[in-house]
């Protein structure tokens, strides 16, 4: 199950619980059943067995977890929508982090020594950006030379195409692929 499917499942579960509780409140407000009767049956159901109390406690903990998880996911979504703002004499230009990542991927994919790329872009308060590049490279690559080449090309390309100053580009070599030598 992917992250998006998991998030959707949790969101649906939280909605079902919220709708159920809302339905109970609505039925109570319309006097479809009495509050005393509801509390009496609920009280009996909860306290008739120790296991029911444990289940109720676990449901409460699960609901708190779901609420915290959904709030955390919302903050992650907001971070993903950030943009770098460039001011010009004619106005303002906003370039999304996703666009900057795609520009970085374009430059780096042209390098045959690199097999996998995962860029992370951080916007600095002082202006400009920092980039963390997680790379997988082929065997027998001179990593210091490759790193310098990637940093130089990416910094120049981003400045040329978007006008964004890249303050720092960190290279993380996550894997080295060893292929069969023929």
Secondary structure by P-SEA (a helix, b strand, c coil): ccaaaaaaaaaaaaaaaaaaaaaaaaaaaaccccaaaaaaaaaaaaaccaaaaaaaaaaaaaaaaaaaaaaaaaaaaaaaabbbbbbcccbbbbbcaaaaaaaaaaaaaacccccbbbbbbbbbccccbbbbbbcccccccaaaaaaaaaaaaaaaaaaacccccccbbbbbbcbbbbcccc
